[in-house]
């Protein structure tokens, strides 16, 4: 064998080795996942229309023309948006549902978790899960980490209270935690104010971002820079990643993002509403920056993006039970109406390519709208199925995989139901349970005339509200009295679901459970 032959054989061996390594690379054979979670963002807090007309086409409303979210539009144009995607009406229940795949009625973190003290409320369920997630709980990042993924937490956590295991995302399956702590609202969005450090809101000071203190780096931008760094390091290591990027935006305090303030100064909206809009636009810039970064790293085709909000809108535009904050939907964050529970979900590959092997297994149509009901607990089984990661058989999962819906098809085997259980008060809507079954929705008010210490009266029309959301999507006509048979059927379903999930209940002054009653 001459020198040239030996050289050619040597080159061939090197190429075979490289090809073999590439074929075995986790990053090439397994999808990356980015869950991009926005705090307090409802389905109407965007320029992307999610609601549809009678023919199923996107229909714009005035709020869609107020907000500016071009990156969301970019993602929606290359993927699918859900217009009946449901979340719990406050944050911690949703976040722990994403982490566990369970409805809040089962994991029992049924209220936002006050980091300092048990906030069950005066009649609140005494055995609710104020301590939140535990180190021993089965969590989505824990399952993925055990399966070879690098799991990255950036932003808001709020999984458990201060000095408890759930306050630290590293205890819950994440390999990296940047900025996550027990609280839900940032001390400040301003780098000049050190994100709350050294201020009167120091108890909510965002951790791990000292390098930006004293700078003009807005919080949403600092988190984005850190997220990009973590993704870069992971891609360079050859590992697949799960990035849970949970913005503090658009939660109060409504600190105006100066990069976008001029876009809203002549809107005629109140100052806080203008600031809220700047937070929306800053979050959207972050999304666009992440999509660009994935492309620059060459991993966009292998990365599934799931964009969503954690509860209904908290836009400072009006009363929580009226039509203003999420118009034309009724209600806002904390409410039992659709404006409190309907959130955006957009799913797309960061860079669509029909020839990509991973995308061929989950082809997501461009610019599609999915109108079947789905909910936050569905993310857990969707992601574990997509990644091929095994969930312990002892762990109960309430959610159902979204794979069929993500391809734009309907799924006749999938229940069109959603349960939201809030056995707490005082907080906007108090002591209620809602149950959706197809077009019908029932709301049960445990204490319909309970006047809270906050001065709110929950609902003065009795225990029951019943709506047909197909005929009355904006919940203006209570059918509880006129459709008694439907009401009884819906309440039977609501009670059965609570029992199935081993729910906890409010109590009376003597400590007796106040369970829902049939009409």
C-alpha positions as CSV (number, residue, x, y, z in Angstrom):
1,X,0.0,0.0,0.0
2,X,1.6,3.3,-1.1
3,X,1.6,6.5,0.9
4,X,-1.3,8.0,-1.0
5,X,-3.5,5.0,-0.3
6,X,-2.7,5.1,3.4
7,X,-3.5,8.8,3.5
8,X,-6.9,8.3,1.8
9,X,-7.8,5.4,4.1
10,X,-6.8,7.5,7.0
11,X,-9.0,10.4,5.9
12,X,-11.9,8.0,5.3
13,X,-11.5,6.6,8.8
14,X,-11.6,10.1,10.3
15,X,-14.8,10.9,8.3
16,X,-16.5,7.7,9.4
17,X,-15.6,8.5,13.0
18,X,-17.0,12.0,12.7
19,X,-20.2,10.8,11.0
20,X,-20.6,8.1,13.7
21,X,-20.1,10.7,16.5
22,X,-22.6,13.0,14.8
23,X,-25.2,10.2,14.5
24,X,-24.8,9.5,18.2
25,X,-24.8,13.2,19.3
26,X,-27.7,13.8,21.6
27,X,-28.1,17.3,20.2
28,X,-28.6,16.0,16.7
29,X,-31.0,13.1,17.6
30,X,-33.0,14.7,20.4
31,X,-35.0,17.9,20.2
32,X,-34.2,20.9,22.4
33,X,-37.1,22.5,24.1
34,X,-37.7,26.1,25.1
35,X,-40.7,26.9,27.3
36,X,-41.1,30.7,27.1
37,X,-43.4,31.6,29.9
38,X,-44.8,35.2,30.4
39,X,-46.1,36.3,33.7
40,X,-49.7,37.7,33.8
41,X,-50.1,37.7,30.1
42,X,-53.6,36.9,28.8
43,X,-54.7,36.0,25.4
44,X,-55.5,39.6,24.4
45,X,-52.2,41.2,25.5
46,X,-50.7,40.9,22.1
47,X,-50.9,42.2,18.5
48,X,-51.4,38.6,17.4
49,X,-55.1,37.8,17.2
50,X,-56.0,34.6,18.9
51,X,-59.8,34.9,18.9
52,X,-61.6,33.9,15.7
53,X,-64.8,34.7,13.8
54,X,-67.6,32.2,13.0
55,X,-65.5,30.8,10.1
56,X,-62.5,30.2,12.4
57,X,-60.4,33.0,11.0
58,X,-58.4,35.3,13.2
59,X,-60.4,38.3,14.3
60,X,-58.7,41.5,15.5
61,X,-60.0,43.5,18.4
62,X,-58.9,47.0,19.6
63,X,-56.4,45.6,22.1
64,X,-54.6,43.7,19.3
65,X,-54.0,47.1,17.7
66,X,-52.7,48.6,21.0
67,X,-49.9,46.1,21.7
68,X,-46.8,45.5,19.6
69,X,-45.5,41.9,19.5
70,X,-43.8,41.2,16.1
71,X,-41.8,38.3,17.5
72,X,-45.0,36.6,18.6
73,X,-46.3,37.1,15.2
74,X,-43.2,35.6,13.7
75,X,-43.6,32.5,15.8
76,X,-47.3,32.3,15.1
77,X,-46.7,32.6,11.3
78,X,-44.3,29.6,11.4
79,X,-46.3,27.5,13.9
80,X,-49.7,27.0,15.5
81,X,-51.6,29.1,18.0
82,X,-54.2,27.8,20.5
83,X,-57.2,30.0,21.1
84,X,-58.8,28.0,23.9
85,X,-55.7,27.3,26.0
86,X,-56.4,27.4,29.7
87,X,-54.3,28.1,32.8
88,X,-55.1,28.5,36.5
89,X,-56.1,32.1,37.2
90,X,-53.1,32.9,39.4
91,X,-49.5,32.1,38.9
92,X,-48.1,29.4,41.3
93,X,-50.8,26.9,40.5
94,X,-50.0,27.1,36.8
95,X,-46.3,27.0,37.3
96,X,-46.5,23.9,39.5
97,X,-48.9,22.3,36.9
98,X,-46.3,22.8,34.2
99,X,-43.7,21.2,36.5
100,X,-45.8,18.2,37.4
101,X,-48.3,17.6,34.7
102,X,-51.0,17.7,37.3
103,X,-54.1,19.9,37.7
104,X,-53.7,22.3,40.7
105,X,-56.6,20.5,42.4
106,X,-54.3,17.5,42.6
107,X,-50.9,19.0,43.5
108,X,-52.9,21.4,45.9
109,X,-50.8,24.5,45.4
110,X,-54.1,26.1,44.6
111,X,-53.2,29.7,45.4
112,X,-50.3,32.0,44.6
113,X,-47.7,31.2,47.2
114,X,-47.0,34.0,49.6
115,X,-43.2,33.6,50.2
116,X,-43.5,34.7,53.9
117,X,-46.7,33.2,55.3
118,X,-49.5,30.8,54.6
119,X,-52.1,32.7,52.6
120,X,-55.0,30.2,52.6
121,X,-57.4,33.0,53.5
122,X,-60.0,33.2,56.3
123,X,-62.1,30.3,55.0
124,X,-59.3,28.9,52.8
125,X,-58.5,25.2,52.6
126,X,-56.3,24.6,55.6
127,X,-54.6,21.6,54.0
128,X,-53.7,23.2,50.8
129,X,-50.1,22.9,49.6
130,X,-48.6,26.2,50.7
131,X,-45.1,24.7,50.8
132,X,-45.3,24.1,47.1
133,X,-42.9,21.7,45.3
134,X,-40.6,19.4,47.2
135,X,-37.2,18.0,46.4
136,X,-38.7,14.5,46.2
137,X,-41.5,15.5,43.8
138,X,-41.4,14.2,40.2
139,X,-40.8,17.3,38.0
140,X,-40.4,17.9,34.3
141,X,-36.8,19.2,34.6
142,X,-36.0,16.3,36.9
143,X,-37.3,13.8,34.4
144,X,-35.4,15.5,31.6
145,X,-32.2,15.9,33.6
146,X,-32.2,12.1,34.4
147,X,-32.7,11.5,30.7
148,X,-29.5,13.4,29.6
149,X,-30.8,16.9,29.1
150,X,-29.2,20.0,30.6
151,X,-32.1,21.8,32.3
152,X,-31.9,25.6,32.6
153,X,-34.1,27.9,34.7
154,X,-34.0,31.6,33.9
155,X,-36.3,34.1,35.5
156,X,-39.3,33.8,37.8
157,X,-39.7,30.6,39.9
158,X,-42.3,31.0,42.6
159,X,-42.7,27.2,43.1
160,X,-42.5,27.4,46.9
161,X,-42.1,29.8,49.9
162,X,-38.9,31.2,51.4
163,X,-36.8,28.8,53.4
164,X,-38.5,25.8,51.8
165,X,-37.2,23.4,49.2
166,X,-39.4,24.7,46.5
167,X,-37.9,28.2,46.7
168,X,-34.7,27.0,45.0
169,X,-35.1,25.6,41.4
170,X,-31.9,23.6,41.8
171,X,-33.8,21.4,44.3
172,X,-36.4,20.6,41.7
173,X,-34.5,19.1,38.8
174,X,-32.8,22.2,37.2
175,X,-29.1,22.1,36.6
176,X,-28.9,25.9,36.4
177,X,-30.9,28.6,38.1
178,X,-30.6,32.2,37.2
179,X,-32.9,34.7,38.9
180,X,-35.4,32.2,40.4
181,X,-36.5,32.6,44.0
182,X,-39.6,32.2,46.2
183,X,-41.3,35.4,45.2
184,X,-43.3,36.2,42.1
185,X,-42.9,40.0,41.6
186,X,-39.5,41.6,41.0
187,X,-38.3,44.3,43.4
188,X,-37.6,46.4,40.3
189,X,-37.1,46.0,36.6
190,X,-34.4,48.7,36.6
191,X,-30.7,47.9,36.6
192,X,-30.2,51.3,38.1
193,X,-32.1,50.1,41.1
194,X,-30.2,46.9,41.2
195,X,-33.5,45.0,40.5
196,X,-34.7,45.8,44.0
197,X,-31.5,45.2,46.0
198,X,-31.0,48.1,48.6
199,X,-34.5,49.4,48.1
200,X,-37.7,49.2,50.1
201,X,-38.6,46.1,47.9
202,X,-35.4,44.3,48.8
203,X,-37.5,41.3,49.9
204,X,-38.3,40.8,46.2
205,X,-34.8,41.6,44.9
206,X,-34.0,39.5,41.9
207,X,-30.9,37.3,42.6
208,X,-27.8,36.4,40.5
209,X,-27.7,39.5,38.3
210,X,-25.1,41.6,40.2
211,X,-23.1,42.2,37.1
212,X,-25.9,44.4,35.8
213,X,-26.4,46.4,38.9
214,X,-26.1,50.1,38.4
215,X,-26.5,49.7,34.6
216,X,-29.3,50.7,32.3
217,X,-30.0,47.1,31.5
218,X,-33.7,46.4,31.9
219,X,-34.6,43.2,33.7
220,X,-36.1,41.5,30.7
221,X,-32.9,42.2,28.7
222,X,-30.6,41.0,31.5
223,X,-32.5,37.7,31.6
224,X,-32.3,37.3,27.9
225,X,-28.5,37.8,27.9
226,X,-28.1,35.2,30.6
227,X,-30.4,32.8,28.8
228,X,-28.4,33.1,25.6
229,X,-25.2,32.4,27.5
230,X,-26.5,29.3,29.0
231,X,-27.8,28.0,25.7
232,X,-24.5,28.7,24.0
233,X,-22.6,26.8,26.7
234,X,-25.0,23.8,26.4
235,X,-24.8,23.7,22.6
236,X,-21.0,23.8,22.8
237,X,-21.1,20.8,25.2
238,X,-23.1,18.7,22.8
239,X,-26.0,18.2,25.2
240,X,-29.6,18.7,24.4
241,X,-31.2,21.4,26.5
242,X,-34.5,22.2,28.2
243,X,-34.7,26.0,28.7
244,X,-37.5,27.2,31.0
245,X,-37.4,30.9,30.4
246,X,-39.9,32.4,32.7
247,X,-40.0,36.2,32.4
248,X,-40.9,38.3,35.4
249,X,-42.6,40.6,32.9
250,X,-45.4,41.5,32.7
251,X,-46.1,41.3,36.4
252,X,-46.4,44.5,38.5
253,X,-44.6,46.7,39.5
254,X,-45.5,48.4,36.2
255,X,-42.0,49.9,35.6
256,X,-42.0,51.4,32.1
257,X,-39.3,50.0,29.8
258,X,-37.7,53.2,28.4
259,X,-36.8,51.4,25.1
260,X,-40.5,51.3,24.1
261,X,-42.2,54.1,26.1
262,X,-42.5,56.4,23.1
263,X,-44.7,53.8,21.3
264,X,-47.5,54.4,23.8
265,X,-47.2,57.9,25.1
266,X,-49.9,59.2,22.8
267,X,-52.2,56.2,23.2
268,X,-54.6,57.9,25.6
269,X,-54.2,55.0,28.0
270,X,-53.4,55.5,31.7
271,X,-49.7,55.6,32.7
272,X,-49.7,52.1,34.2
273,X,-51.4,50.7,31.1
274,X,-48.6,52.3,29.0
275,X,-46.0,50.8,31.2
276,X,-47.7,47.4,30.9
277,X,-47.5,47.7,27.2
278,X,-43.8,48.4,27.3
279,X,-43.3,45.3,29.4
280,X,-45.2,43.3,26.7
281,X,-43.0,44.7,24.0
282,X,-39.8,44.1,25.9
283,X,-40.8,40.5,26.5
284,X,-41.5,40.2,22.8
285,X,-38.0,41.5,21.9
286,X,-36.6,38.8,24.2
287,X,-38.5,36.2,22.2
288,X,-37.2,37.5,18.9
289,X,-33.6,37.6,20.3
290,X,-33.8,34.0,21.5
291,X,-35.1,32.8,18.1
292,X,-32.3,34.7,16.4
293,X,-29.7,33.2,18.8
294,X,-30.9,29.7,18.2
295,X,-30.4,30.3,14.4
296,X,-26.9,31.7,15.0
297,X,-26.0,28.6,17.0
298,X,-27.3,26.3,14.3
299,X,-29.8,24.5,16.5
300,X,-33.1,26.3,15.6
301,X,-34.3,23.5,13.4
302,X,-33.9,21.1,16.4
303,X,-35.6,23.3,19.0
304,X,-39.3,23.3,19.8
305,X,-40.6,26.6,21.2
306,X,-43.6,26.6,23.5
307,X,-44.7,30.2,24.2
308,X,-47.5,30.8,26.8
309,X,-48.8,32.9,29.6
310,X,-49.3,31.7,33.2
311,X,-52.8,33.2,33.9
312,X,-55.1,35.8,32.5
313,X,-54.2,39.4,31.9
314,X,-53.5,41.8,34.7
315,X,-53.5,44.8,32.4
316,X,-54.3,47.8,34.5
317,X,-57.4,48.7,32.5
318,X,-60.4,48.0,34.7
319,X,-62.2,45.9,37.2
320,X,-61.5,42.2,37.3
321,X,-65.0,41.1,36.6
322,X,-65.8,43.5,33.8
323,X,-64.8,43.7,30.1
324,X,-61.8,46.0,29.7
325,X,-58.5,44.2,30.5
326,X,-59.0,41.4,28.1
327,X,-61.8,42.8,26.0
328,X,-63.9,41.4,24.5
329,X,-63.4,38.6,27.1
330,X,-64.7,39.2,30.5
331,X,-62.5,39.3,33.6
332,X,-58.8,39.4,34.3
333,X,-56.1,37.6,36.4
334,X,-57.7,35.9,39.4
335,X,-61.2,35.9,37.9
336,X,-63.4,32.9,37.2
337,X,-64.2,34.3,33.8
338,X,-62.4,33.5,30.6
339,X,-60.2,36.7,30.8
340,X,-58.7,35.2,34.0
341,X,-58.0,31.8,32.6
342,X,-57.5,32.1,28.8
343,X,-53.8,32.5,27.8
344,X,-51.9,32.4,24.6
345,X,-50.1,29.3,23.5
346,X,-47.9,29.3,20.4
347,X,-46.0,26.2,19.4
348,X,-43.4,26.2,16.6
349,X,-40.0,24.9,15.6
350,X,-37.6,27.8,16.0
351,X,-36.7,27.3,12.3
352,X,-39.2,25.2,10.3
353,X,-37.7,22.7,7.9
354,X,-39.9,19.9,6.6
355,X,-36.8,17.9,5.7
356,X,-35.6,17.9,9.3
357,X,-35.8,14.4,10.8
358,X,-37.1,15.7,14.2
359,X,-39.7,17.9,12.6
360,X,-40.9,15.1,10.4
361,X,-42.0,13.3,13.6
362,X,-43.9,16.4,14.7
363,X,-44.9,18.4,11.7
364,X,-46.3,21.7,12.9
365,X,-48.3,23.6,10.2
366,X,-47.5,27.3,9.6
367,X,-49.9,30.0,10.5
368,X,-52.5,27.5,11.9
369,X,-55.0,28.0,14.7
370,X,-56.1,25.2,17.0
371,X,-59.5,25.6,18.7
372,X,-59.7,22.5,20.8
373,X,-59.4,23.0,24.6
374,X,-56.0,22.3,26.1
375,X,-54.4,23.4,29.4
376,X,-51.1,24.0,31.1
377,X,-50.8,20.5,32.6
378,X,-50.6,19.2,29.0
379,X,-47.0,20.5,28.6
380,X,-45.5,17.9,30.8
381,X,-46.6,14.8,28.8
382,X,-46.1,16.6,25.5
383,X,-42.4,17.3,26.3
384,X,-41.7,13.9,27.9
385,X,-43.2,12.1,24.9
386,X,-41.3,14.3,22.4
387,X,-38.0,13.7,24.2
388,X,-38.6,10.1,24.9
389,X,-37.9,10.5,28.6
390,X,-39.6,8.1,31.0
391,X,-41.9,9.3,33.7
392,X,-42.0,7.1,36.9
393,X,-45.1,5.0,36.8
394,X,-46.0,6.1,40.3
395,X,-46.4,9.7,39.2
396,X,-50.0,10.7,38.3
397,X,-50.2,12.9,35.2
398,X,-53.5,14.7,34.5
399,X,-52.4,16.3,31.3
400,X,-52.6,14.7,27.9
401,X,-50.0,15.0,25.1
402,X,-50.7,17.8,22.6
403,X,-48.9,16.1,19.6
404,X,-52.1,15.5,17.6
405,X,-53.3,19.1,18.2
406,X,-49.9,20.5,17.3
407,X,-50.1,19.0,13.9
408,X,-53.3,21.0,13.3
409,X,-55.6,18.1,13.5
410,X,-58.6,17.6,15.9
411,X,-58.5,14.8,18.5
412,X,-61.9,13.2,19.0
413,X,-60.5,11.0,21.8
414,X,-59.3,14.0,23.8
415,X,-61.7,15.3,26.6
416,X,-62.7,18.9,26.0
417,X,-62.7,19.8,29.7
418,X,-60.9,22.0,32.1
419,X,-61.0,22.3,35.9
420,X,-60.0,25.4,37.8
421,X,-60.3,25.1,41.6
422,X,-59.6,28.1,43.9
423,X,-60.6,27.3,47.6
424,X,-59.2,30.6,48.8
425,X,-59.8,34.2,49.6
426,X,-59.7,37.2,49.9
427,X,-58.3,37.7,46.4
428,X,-60.4,39.2,43.6
429,X,-62.6,36.1,42.9
430,X,-62.9,34.1,46.1
431,X,-63.8,30.5,46.9
432,X,-64.8,29.3,43.5
433,X,-64.5,26.3,41.1
434,X,-65.0,26.4,37.4
435,X,-65.6,23.4,35.1
436,X,-65.6,23.5,31.3
437,X,-67.0,20.6,29.3
438,X,-67.2,21.4,25.6
439,X,-69.1,24.6,25.0
440,X,-70.5,24.7,28.5
441,X,-69.0,26.3,31.6
442,X,-70.2,26.3,35.1
443,X,-68.9,28.4,38.0
444,X,-69.6,27.4,41.5
445,X,-69.3,30.1,44.2
446,X,-68.8,28.4,47.6
447,X,-69.6,31.6,49.5
448,X,-71.6,33.7,47.2
449,X,-72.2,36.5,49.6
450,X,-69.0,36.4,51.5
451,X,-67.6,39.9,52.0
452,X,-63.8,39.7,52.4
453,X,-61.6,41.9,54.5
454,X,-60.3,43.4,51.2
455,X,-63.7,44.8,50.6
456,X,-64.6,42.6,47.6
457,X,-67.9,40.8,47.3
458,X,-67.3,37.7,45.3
459,X,-70.7,37.3,43.6
460,X,-74.1,38.3,44.7
461,X,-76.2,36.2,42.3
462,X,-76.2,32.9,44.2
463,X,-74.0,29.8,44.0
464,X,-74.1,29.1,40.3
465,X,-73.2,30.7,36.9
466,X,-73.7,28.8,33.7
467,X,-72.6,29.9,30.2
468,X,-72.6,28.4,26.8
469,X,-69.3,29.7,25.3
470,X,-70.2,28.9,21.8
471,X,-73.3,31.1,21.8
472,X,-72.0,33.5,24.5
473,X,-68.2,33.6,24.3
474,X,-68.0,36.7,26.5
475,X,-70.1,35.3,29.4
476,X,-72.8,37.9,29.4
477,X,-75.9,35.7,29.9
478,X,-76.1,33.5,33.0
479,X,-78.2,30.4,32.1
480,X,-78.3,28.8,35.5
481,X,-82.0,29.4,36.1
482,X,-83.2,28.8,32.5
483,X,-81.2,25.5,32.0
484,X,-81.6,23.5,35.2
485,X,-80.9,20.2,33.6
486,X,-77.7,21.4,32.0
487,X,-76.7,23.0,35.3
488,X,-77.2,19.8,37.2
489,X,-75.2,17.8,34.7
490,X,-72.4,20.3,34.8
491,X,-72.3,20.4,38.6
492,X,-72.3,16.6,38.7
493,X,-69.2,16.7,36.5
494,X,-67.5,19.4,38.5
495,X,-68.0,17.5,41.8
496,X,-66.8,14.2,40.2
497,X,-63.6,16.0,38.9
498,X,-62.8,17.4,42.3
499,X,-63.2,14.0,43.9
500,X,-61.1,12.4,41.3
501,X,-58.3,14.9,41.9
502,X,-58.5,14.5,45.7
503,X,-59.1,18.2,46.0
504,X,-59.1,20.3,49.2
505,X,-62.0,22.6,50.1
506,X,-62.8,25.9,51.9
507,X,-64.1,25.6,55.5
508,X,-66.7,27.3,57.6
509,X,-66.0,29.0,60.9
510,X,-66.2,25.6,62.7
511,X,-63.6,24.0,60.3
512,X,-66.2,21.9,58.3
513,X,-65.4,21.4,54.6
514,X,-67.6,23.4,52.3
515,X,-68.0,21.1,49.3
516,X,-69.9,22.0,46.1
517,X,-73.6,21.2,46.2
518,X,-75.9,20.1,43.4
519,X,-78.6,22.6,42.6
